[in-house]
């Protein structure tokens, strides 16, 4: 497998909260938070290109790399069936997602890493329904294999809530011959929705996959929640290569029940990122999740860079 640019030195930013931006800022109806449904027609694809364009320009202005996820967080079998997609339709959507993001590359633009985005089989805020690692590998294999065949640079599995699903996704990526980033979400106390500690989840995935993940990340939680999970100087922390926080300090339950967007304060969010930098020496990818947009990513990039100066 080719080396990943984001692990070769230098800072890479990501986009923000795609679904919350499209819903609350653009008035787009996204049943089941499924951005991939926009790939089915020209108007939807153009809307996605416009969404990504602000981040391409931001990376160009800041002189940093850019990691962009395909809009396919919900493009797996169970969620696809809810939207009327066949297996063939999902494969086409996942391929189209890679093609769209890869098409944003240009000779005079930032270095863009194309990340095939995988989401959890179930709810990204709960771990009530779980698979074994073997079941998870079989379940996620079609999407992961499609990304590998479509030329994605890596697979990023976001908002995972328990270790077994992560282990299965690493196994699928290994079989497909594509690097994988595993990203867990945490509750306000710093533990996963499954009640596993972040440390235990990362160490277990590494132990049961022979260190198969390229790196780990944390997403869909505010830095104040993530800070509770970090133990300064512990070796497992070096495996965390990315951070994509929410704008809001609210819990997952509070966010799930909210009809209004809590986009917080971009400058304050950037300051929280900067405060975590000394405790996250392996992080080279920073970006956002729910409630964040290009304003937050700009503030995060600036604060992170200043903290390392």
N, C-alpha and C positions, 0 to 999 in steps of 0.2 A: 504494500500500500504506500502511496506517495505521502511524504511528510505534510502535515497540516501547517499552512502559513501562520496561523494564529499561535502556534507553539514554537515558532522559529525566532521569536523576538519581536518587539513592537506591539503597540496597542491596536486592538480591533474593537469597534463598537458594533452593536446590533440595532435593529429597529426597536420600537417600543411595544405597546400593547395593541397588536393589530386589530383584534376583535373589538375592544372597547373604543378604539379610535374610529373604526368604521361605523359602529352602532351609534355612538354618542356625538361624534363630530361630523359624520357624513350622513346620518339618518338611514343607514342601510339595515334592512331586516336580515338578520343572520340566524335562522332557526338552528337551535342546538349549538350556537357559537361556531358554525361551520363555514369558515371563510372559503374553503375549497369549492363551495357551490358557485362562487363567482367566476370560476374558471370555465364555466360551461358556455359562455357567450362573449362576444367582443366587448360589450359594454362593461361586463364584470372584470374582464382582464385589463381593460384600460383603467378602471378604478384602482385595481391593485398596483398597476405600474405607477400611477400618480401617488399612491400611498408610499411606495418604496422610494420614489424620486427624491423626497425630502431628506431621506437618510443617505442616499448617494451623494447629494450635494453637501450635506453636513460632513461626511467623511472626507470629501474633497477639500472642503474649507479647513478642516482640522489637520489634514495631512496624516490620517490614520487609515487602517484597513477597515473593511466592512464585512461582517458575517450576516447574511440574510437567510432566514428560514423560509421555506416554501409555505404557502398558506394551507397546509395540509394536516394541521393538528388533529382534526376530526376525521380525516380521510382513511379510517379503518372500517372493518366489516360491520360492526354493530351500529356505529353512528351512521355509516353510509346507508344501511338498510332503513334507518329511520327517515332518511331523505329520499328513498326510492332508488338508490344506486345499486347496480349489479356489480359483481366482481370485476367485470370488464370495464364498467364505468369508473370504478375507483382506480383501476390501473391507469386509465386514460387521464384522470384528474391528477394523479400523482406525477405522471410523466409531464403533464402540462405545467404543473407547478415548478418543476425543475427547469423546464424550457423557458418559462417566463422570467425566473430570477437570473438564469444564465444570460438571458438576452439583455440584461442591464449592464453587462460589462462593456467597457469601451477602452480604447487605447489611452485616452487622456483622463480617465476616471480612476477612482481608488481601486485597490486590489479587492475583489469581491470573492468571498468564500460562499459557495452554494451549499446550504444545509437542508437536507431533506427532513422535514419536521414530522416527528411521530408523537402522538399524544397517548394518554392512557386509554385502556379499553373502557374503563368506567368513568366515574366523575373525578375531575382533577382536584376536588376538595375533600374527597372521602375515600376510605379504603375498606368499605363495607363488603364489597364483592371482590374476591381475590382469586388469582390463578396460581398454580405451581409454576416454577421456572420453565419446565418443559412445555406446559400449556401456553405460557406467554410467548415462548420462542415460536411455536407453531402458529399462534394467532397473529403475531406481528410480522412473520416472515414474508408474506406477499408484499406488503408495503415497503419493507426494508429492501427486498430484492429488486423491486421496481426502481427505487432510488439508485441502487448500485448499477443497474442496467441503463439508467437514464443519464449517467454522468455527474451525479451529485458528488461533492467533495467529501461529505460525511453525512451521517445521520445524527440528528439531535433529538433525543427523547425528553420532552419537556413535561413538567408538572406531574412527575411520578410520585405515588403516595406510599409505596412499599417496595421492599428490596427484591422480592421474587420476580415481579414484572420487569424490573431493571435487568436482572440476571438473564431472563429470557431474551430481552432485546439485545443485550450484548452477544448472546449466543447466535441470534439471527444475523447480526451484523458480521460476526466472525465467519459464519458460513457463506455469507454473500460477498465477503472480501471488501468491506467498506468500513472506515473508521467510525466510531460512535462516541458521542458525548451523552452522558447520563445526567439529567437534571432533576433533582428532587425538590419538592415544595415542603415547607415547614409551617407549623402552627405558631401562634404567638409565643409559645414557650420554647421554640427552637426544635421541637421534635416533629417527625413526620406524622401525617394523619393516622398512620398505622400504630402510632406510639413508639416506633423505633427511633432511637436517637440518630442524628445525622451521621455521627461517627460510626455507629454500628452498621448502618445501611451501607455506607461507602466501604468500610472494611470487609463486610460480608460479600458485596458484589466483587470486590477485588479478589478475595480469597477463593470464591467459587467460579471465577472466570479467568484465573491466572493473570490478573491485571489487564483484562481485555479491553476496558474502556480507555479511550485516548485521554480523557479527563472527565471530571465531574463538574457540575454547576448547581447552583441553587436559583430557583425562580419562583415567582408568584407569592412573594412574602416581602414585607417591608424590612429594611436593614435592621431595625430595632428588634425584629423577631429573629433574624438570622444571627445577630450578634450573640444571642443567648446560646446558640449551638456551637460556637467556636471556642476552642480551648487553646490558648496561645502556646505555640511551640510543639504541638502534637504533630507527628509525622503525617497523619491522614489528611491534615489540612493542605499539605502540599499538592494533593491530588485535585483540589478545587481550582479549576482553571477559568471559571466564568461566574458572573453574577448578574442576574436579571431580576431586579426587585420591583415590587408594586409601588405606585405612588402613595397609596393609602396605608395608614397604620391599622386599619380595621382588620378584624379576624376574617377567615374564610366564610364563616357563617354569616357575619355581618354584611360582607360583600355580596354574598349569594342572595340575601334578602333585600338588597338595596335596588331601587329603581332609578337612582341618580348616580352620575359619575363622581367619584371622589378622586380628583386629580392632584390633590396635595399641593405642595410648593416645590417647583423644580429646583430652586437654589438650596432649599433645605435637604431635598433628596440627594443632591450632589454632595453636600457637606457630610451626610451620613456615609455615602460611599467613601469619601476621603478618609473618614475616621476608621473605616475598616481596612484600608489598604495595608497598614503595617501588619495586620493579622492574617492577610491573605497573599502571601508572597508569590503564589503560583498563578494568580489571576492575570490573564492577558485579554480577556473578553469581558466587556461591560456593556450593559444595555438595560432595557426595561421590560416590564410585563404590564399587568392590568393598570389602566389609568394613565400610563405614560405615553408621551408622544415626542416629536422631534425637539420640543423645548426641554424636556427632561433629559433626553439623551445628550443634548449639547451641554447642559449643566453638569451632567455626570462625567462626560469626557473631560471638560475643563477642570473640574475638581480633582478627578483621579490623576490627571497629568500634573497638576500643581502639587499634589500630595507627594508625588515621586520625584519632584525637582530637587 
